[in-house]
């Protein structure tokens, strides 16, 4: 992550006074060529503070001069930061996390302040209490300017910050401020404008920090880099960044482990040079990355890559990578392998098909039940709607039962059949003729008046079929001794 240019402006002088010099160096370096008293950088001391008493260095005066110079440098740094913040514009959440200094350390919640557009504070974290001295109970409900002597975000800046919350973008600004005890501080505000469902600005939320010590800033940035690196390295997904020429500049630990390579083996090589994928697969990977570089927009897609022995499935996100100046310098990728998931889904789908087939078979059996009533007598009650497939099932089941049980009488009960149409009438007559060819007579029961009328109107040929009004009468008819003896002859 790039650092503010303001560090470059103050870095050398800031480090010089931070690390200090030896007493002799201070004495000789603080004296001007004209013999007058000077500051650390050789310029005349402001305010006329003398660093010499009776020809000797006055430590108190020298310390006062140094403090004055440090305060001046800090004011210059604050000014440069304000200018730089305006130049930089928006930053992402990750960039804000790396770039914004947190006074409480990399793994502690920073100073967080939320306030409404009228300046009323709605949130005040422990970090804010540590920075400004006001407790949460004292701060919430009061105006921010009364607490910190600053209105850091102007109405114009609020209006200009109009971005979807899901983008997690931040803006930065600096301002002078004051603590509860009245001490002046330079504050940096990394803020976002939160909006309601209608898109109206609801409140401003900011991470706040005081000034900047270059050494502390460098340490915190390094700590945050280590935290983000641990997050990336422990991801179960492949993560990488390539330059504009397609050469690897970063891979996470999961990627290196997946290929059994050390991460350094990736660096500086493009997809073909690295040789971890077949040429055809490498071509497909590179084509997508060139598409991202050409459009400057991220891509999200599912892909199937043929590695020869088998196909592998991936869900891939590739995105443009920009430098601190906003220039497109490379492409990044996050890749999740879904091969095992796809196989499991295919297995579940196959199992589900088997279950459905078994259920359908069970339903067919239940929808065409064949009930033995007595020796040589079978009954098949039909319920619901008869379609072509079910008609075939009825005939197949009945004829198989007649054959296996040597039935002399078969009862077809259509009491539960919803409607009798040409298909049903034809099915009944065909089933009866087929049963008669096997030496079995068919008794048709459940003939309601409307069914009888429909059969006549349809011209159904029911010759050789006994028709009765109810299943009970059909059973009685089939079980009469005279009928059995006659059927046996």
Beta strands, then each sheet from edge to edge (+ up, - down):
strand 1: 52-53
strand 2: 56-57
strand 3: 91-92
strand 4: 111-115
strand 5: 121-124
strand 6: 169-178
strand 7: 184-195
strand 8: 201-210
strand 9: 238-243
strand 10: 248-251
strand 11: 299-306
strand 12: 311-322
strand 13: 328-337
strand 14: 371-374
strand 15: 377-384
strand 16: 409-417
strand 17: 441-445
strand 18: 466-467
sheet 1: 1+ 2-
sheet 2: 3+ 6- 7+ 8- 4+ 5-
sheet 3: 10+ 9- 13+ 12- 11+
sheet 4: 14+ 15- 16- 17- 18-
end
